[in-house]
């Protein structure tokens, strides 16, 4: 069976070389099940962006495609899609430029399956209302007419409320092929020295875009309240519209030696930050899944995350980590006694066991086989 995976989001989602790519992780899982897979990854059209196809592994081709767009919404001209696909899974969310993709699939008898984490705009105000109205006028009609895979039960509930009836839930997973498997043999103290810290520093890590919903300024405020409780150090990995304000706040409060912003880290180096860090913090109350949260658990970094759909699922039953009701509980977790090693190790094993791409691959394959049987 030949299957396609499409990601039209151009907001940095799964940016090449900097993230555990969801679409490639799913593609690898499908290849393991005997499929040939083509991934179509849209990029924001810039001067340096170039169209390119790589063979990630036998049976898995990945196209990187610069496209025009609006905000996070990329417009892919469907002529690049192969007409002999049996099915196309689209990382859709509330993407507004999907109706023409669906028309292509329908004309070529290709199964179209949206994969959804949220069906509403993450932006507030007028911009969010406009994008939601646009989505409901077009893409939502397609979701109502086709089978849909949701990433969480929260996504299922949202889709049902919007009139979508055929919904399967299958969580995202970690792509084990790009994780470091011998990280436990590495010395966190030595890694801290590599990044300019002392071996006895207590490092708090955040990996997130520097934008309002991720709450980086609130995290700095929290750091200021607890910084003397332990020998805390803070690392924020990310860039975004609040980057300058975050940097100014660090300078204003005189914590430049204790708090650091790293705009980008190549993915092959990210494991070092997780392993050298004692804690990982996620303050996003709307976190859809939180791939970085999952990676932190895998690398045995104690996670404190405020209640949100993604962490509520991935941290369930995870000893050594805390799903927090509010910021106060996050502070309490960071300042109390550190969780035991065996709890972190058990959660690491549970994460890689329970959150692989197998469930999503099975759900997509079942729908494709059903369509083939009906043909």
C-alpha positions in Angstrom: 0.0 0.0 0.0 1.2 3.5 -0.9 0.4 6.2 1.6 1.0 9.9 1.9 1.4 12.2 4.9 0.9 15.9 4.4 1.7 18.8 6.8 0.7 22.2 5.5 1.5 24.0 8.7 4.3 26.6 8.1 4.7 28.0 11.6 7.8 26.0 12.5 5.9 22.8 13.4 8.4 20.0 13.0 11.1 22.4 11.6 13.7 20.4 9.9 16.7 19.7 12.0 15.3 21.1 15.2 12.4 18.8 16.2 11.4 15.2 16.6 9.3 15.4 13.4 5.8 13.9 13.9 5.2 13.3 10.2 8.4 11.4 9.7 7.9 9.4 12.9 4.5 8.3 11.6 6.0 7.6 8.2 8.6 5.3 9.8 5.9 3.4 11.7 3.9 2.9 8.4 7.1 1.6 6.6 7.6 -0.9 9.4 4.1 -2.2 8.6 5.0 -2.8 5.0 3.8 0.4 3.4 5.6 2.8 0.9 5.3 6.3 2.3 5.7 9.8 0.9 5.8 12.7 3.3 4.9 16.2 2.0 6.3 18.8 4.4 5.4 22.4 3.6 7.8 25.2 4.5 7.3 28.9 4.6 8.4 30.4 1.3 11.5 32.4 1.9 14.6 33.5 -0.1 16.6 30.5 1.2 13.9 27.8 1.2 14.3 25.3 -1.5 12.3 22.4 -2.8 14.0 19.1 -2.0 13.3 15.4 -1.7 15.3 13.1 0.6 15.1 9.4 1.1 14.8 9.1 4.9 15.1 5.3 4.7 14.1 2.6 2.2 10.4 3.1 1.5 10.1 6.6 3.1 10.6 9.7 0.8 10.3 13.2 2.3 9.5 16.2 0.2 10.3 19.7 1.6 8.1 22.1 -0.2 8.3 26.0 0.1 4.8 27.3 -0.3 2.9 30.6 0.0 0.6 31.0 3.0 -1.1 33.1 5.6 0.3 32.9 9.2 0.6 29.2 10.0 -1.6 28.1 7.0 0.4 26.9 4.0 -1.1 26.7 0.5 0.1 23.6 -1.3 -0.5 23.3 -5.0 -1.8 19.7 -5.3 0.0 19.0 -8.5 3.0 17.8 -6.4 0.9 15.0 -4.9 1.2 11.6 -6.4 -2.1 10.3 -7.9 -1.5 6.7 -7.1 -1.7 7.1 -3.3 -4.1 4.8 -1.5 -4.5 7.4 1.3 -3.4 10.8 2.4 -3.2 11.7 6.1 -3.1 15.4 6.7 -1.8 17.0 9.9 -4.8 19.3 9.6 -5.9 21.0 12.8 -7.8 24.2 11.7 -5.8 24.7 8.5 -7.9 26.7 6.0 -6.2 25.7 2.8 -7.3 22.1 2.6 -10.5 22.1 0.5 -8.5 22.0 -2.8 -6.4 19.1 -1.4 -9.5 17.2 -0.6 -10.8 17.9 -4.1 -7.6 16.4 -5.5 -8.0 13.3 -3.4 -11.6 12.8 -4.3 -11.0 13.1 -8.0 -8.2 10.6 -7.8 -10.0 8.2 -5.4 -7.5 8.8 -2.6 -8.6 8.4 1.0 -8.4 11.7 2.8 -7.8 11.5 6.6 -7.3 14.6 8.7 -5.2 14.2 11.9 -6.4 16.7 14.5 -5.0 18.2 17.7 -7.3 21.2 17.8 -10.0 22.6 15.6 -9.8 26.2 16.8 -7.4 29.0 16.4 -4.8 29.4 19.2 -4.9 33.2 18.7 -7.3 35.4 20.5 -9.1 38.5 19.4 -10.3 39.4 16.0 -7.6 37.3 14.2 -8.7 34.2 16.0 -12.3 34.8 15.3 -11.7 35.4 11.6 -9.6 32.2 11.2 -12.2 30.1 13.1 -15.0 31.5 10.8 -12.9 30.7 7.7 -12.2 27.2 8.9 -15.8 26.5 9.6 -16.9 27.8 6.3 -14.6 25.4 4.4 -12.3 22.8 6.0 -14.8 21.8 8.7 -17.3 20.7 6.0 -14.6 18.2 4.8 -14.0 16.9 8.3 -17.7 16.2 8.7 -17.7 14.1 5.5 -14.6 12.0 6.1 -13.1 9.8 8.8 -10.9 11.8 11.2 -8.2 10.8 13.6 -7.9 12.9 16.8 -4.8 13.2 18.9 -6.6 13.3 22.2 -10.0 12.7 23.8 -10.2 16.5 24.1 -9.9 16.8 20.3 -12.6 14.2 19.9 -15.0 16.1 22.1 -14.2 19.3 20.2 -14.8 17.7 16.9 -18.0 16.0 18.0 -19.4 19.4 19.1 -18.6 20.7 15.6 -20.6 18.0 14.0 -17.8 15.5 13.1 -19.1 12.0 13.6 -16.4 9.5 12.4 -13.5 10.0 14.9 -10.8 7.6 16.0 -8.4 8.7 18.8 -4.7 7.9 18.3 -2.0 9.8 20.2 1.2 11.1 18.8 4.4 9.3 19.5 8.2 9.6 19.9 10.3 8.6 16.9 12.8 6.3 18.5 15.0 6.5 15.5 16.2 10.0 16.4 16.4 9.6 20.2 19.7 9.0 21.9 19.6 5.6 23.5 22.7 5.5 25.6 22.1 8.9 27.3 22.1 7.3 30.8 25.8 6.7 30.4 26.5 10.4 30.0 27.6 12.7 32.9 25.1 15.6 33.5 27.8 17.5 35.4 30.1 17.4 32.4 27.3 18.5 30.1 26.6 21.5 32.4 30.2 22.5 32.1 29.9 22.3 28.3 27.1 24.8 28.5 28.9 27.1 30.9 27.2 26.0 34.2 28.5 24.4 37.3 28.0 20.7 38.0 26.0 21.4 41.2 23.6 23.9 39.5 19.9 22.9 39.4 18.9 23.5 35.8 15.3 24.3 34.8 14.6 23.9 31.1 11.8 25.2 28.9 11.6 24.4 25.2 8.9 26.5 23.5 8.3 29.4 21.2 8.6 32.7 22.9 5.0 33.7 22.5 2.1 34.6 24.8 0.4 31.2 25.0 3.7 29.6 26.1 4.0 32.2 28.9 7.8 32.7 29.0 7.5 35.9 31.0 5.5 34.1 33.6 8.2 31.5 33.8 10.9 34.2 34.4 8.7 35.6 37.2 8.4 32.2 38.7 12.2 31.8 38.5 12.6 35.1 40.3 10.4 33.8 43.2 12.3 30.6 43.7 15.8 31.3 42.5 17.3 31.4 46.0 15.6 28.2 47.2 18.1 26.0 45.3 21.0 26.9 43.1 18.6 27.3 40.2 19.6 28.1 36.6 17.1 28.7 33.8 17.4 27.8 30.1 14.7 28.9 27.6 15.1 27.3 24.2 13.1 29.0 21.5 12.4 32.1 19.6 9.3 34.2 18.8 7.6 37.5 19.1 8.3 37.8 22.8 12.0 37.1 22.4 13.2 40.7 22.8 10.9 41.4 25.8 12.1 38.2 27.5 15.7 39.2 27.0 15.0 42.7 28.3 13.3 41.3 31.4 16.4 39.1 32.1 18.6 42.1 31.8 16.3 44.4 33.9 16.2 41.9 36.8 20.0 41.3 36.6 19.8 37.5 36.2 21.9 37.2 33.0 24.3 34.8 34.7 21.4 32.6 36.0 19.0 32.7 33.0 19.8 32.1 29.4 17.9 32.1 26.1 19.1 29.8 23.3 17.2 30.5 20.2 17.8 27.3 18.3 19.5 24.0 19.1 20.1 21.4 16.3 18.0 18.3 17.1 21.0 16.0 17.4 22.2 18.2 20.3 18.9 18.5 22.1 19.4 15.4 24.2 22.3 17.2 26.0 19.9 19.9 27.3 17.4 17.4 28.6 20.1 15.2 30.3 21.9 18.1 31.9 18.6 19.6 33.2 17.0 18.6 36.5 13.5 20.0 35.6 11.5 20.7 32.5 8.6 23.2 32.9 5.6 23.7 30.6 3.2 26.5 31.5 1.1 26.4 28.3 -2.5 25.9 29.5 -3.6 25.0 25.9 -0.8 22.5 25.1 -2.2 20.2 22.5 0.3 17.4 23.0 3.8 18.6 24.0 6.4 16.7 22.2 9.1 18.3 24.4 7.3 17.1 27.5 7.4 13.6 26.2 11.1 13.9 25.3 11.9 15.2 28.8 10.2 12.2 30.4 12.1 9.9 28.1 15.4 11.5 29.1 14.5 11.3 32.8 14.1 15.0 33.3 11.5 15.7 36.0 8.5 17.5 34.3 6.2 20.1 35.9 3.4 21.0 33.5 0.2 22.9 34.1 -3.0 21.1 33.3 -3.6 21.0 29.5 -4.9 18.3 27.1 -1.5 17.0 26.1 0.2 16.7 29.5 -3.0 15.4 31.1 -2.6 12.4 28.8 1.1 11.9 28.6 1.9 12.4 32.3 -0.9 10.2 33.6 0.5 7.7 36.0 4.1 9.0 35.4 5.9 9.0 38.7 8.6 11.6 39.2 6.6 14.2 37.2 3.8 16.5 38.2 0.7 17.6 36.3 0.0 20.8 38.1 -3.3 22.6 38.8 -1.7 26.0 38.8 1.7 27.9 38.8 1.9 27.6 42.6 2.0 23.8 42.4 4.8 24.1 39.7 6.8 26.2 42.1 6.2 23.7 44.9 7.4 20.8 42.7 10.6 22.6 41.8 11.5 23.5 45.3 10.6 20.2 47.1 12.9 17.2 47.3 13.9 15.8 43.9 12.1 12.6 42.8 13.9 9.3 43.1 15.9 7.9 40.2 13.8 4.7 39.9 10.6 6.8 39.4 12.1 8.7 36.5 13.5 5.5 35.0 10.1 3.7 35.1 8.4 6.7 33.5 11.0 6.8 30.8 10.3 3.2 29.9 6.6 3.8 30.1 6.8 6.8 27.7 8.7 5.0 25.0 6.4 1.9 25.4 3.0 3.7 25.4 3.6 6.6 23.1 5.0 5.3 19.9 3.5 5.9 16.4 2.1 2.4 16.2 -1.4 3.3 17.2 -1.8 6.2 14.8 -0.3 4.0 12.0 -2.7 1.2 12.8 -5.7 3.6 12.7 -4.7 5.1 9.4 -4.0 1.7 7.9 -7.4 0.4 9.1 -9.2 3.2 7.3 -7.2 2.7 4.1 -7.9 -1.0 4.1 -11.6 -0.4 4.7 -11.7 1.9 1.7 -9.9 -0.6 -0.4 -12.4 -3.3 0.6 -15.3 -1.0 -0.4 -13.8 -0.3 -3.8 
